[in-house]
Amino acid sequence: MQQEYSIRALSEAEFKPLFAVHRDAAFDDTHGYAFQDALSHTEKEQLHALGQALGAPYKLYLGVFDAEDRFVGWSWGFQENASTYYMVNSAILAQHRRKGLYGLLLAHCITVLSDKGFQLIYSRHCATNNAVIIPKLKAGFIISKMEIDDRFGVLIHLHYYTNPARRKVMDYRCGQLKPDAHIKTLMKI
């Protein structure tokens, strides 16, 4: 079944129109809002200027396409700093779910971003969004914190460390792991 689908990188110009058509359908049962709708014209201009000052961070836009080349899912995000990638939004359209596509998309993202050199990949999700949280936990993401956001409510942050030592240190920090020799050396304890 998964062979009937493909994942491919898209430019921002290719991605944005496809995303705009399908975003509302993918998230029709959520209770969020676009914070830009609450901004004045001046605030929007200031936000745009601040964004321009950031330069050109790495961005990744992936589309999932079915056998008839229809856009049925996506993932997109951007580089926050020299080591961190923020996976902003991913979805598979309802009629294509439960086929393992999200797991394939997630694995593809991890591979691309790890190969690029990112040390941390993170995402934020509504605390009850098990359809996304569970596959990410299975893929090696860990719950790193919670947030209350004005747009989306209670969010869970998931972190994926591409470096296994950092993942092990997180397990130690959370109390799940006693410090072994490697952690003791890293932590100078």
Summary of the structure (lengths in Angstrom):
residues: 189
radius of gyration: 18.2
end to end distance: 50.7
largest distance: 57.6
contacts: 496
relative contact order: 0.13
helix: 42%
strand: 29%
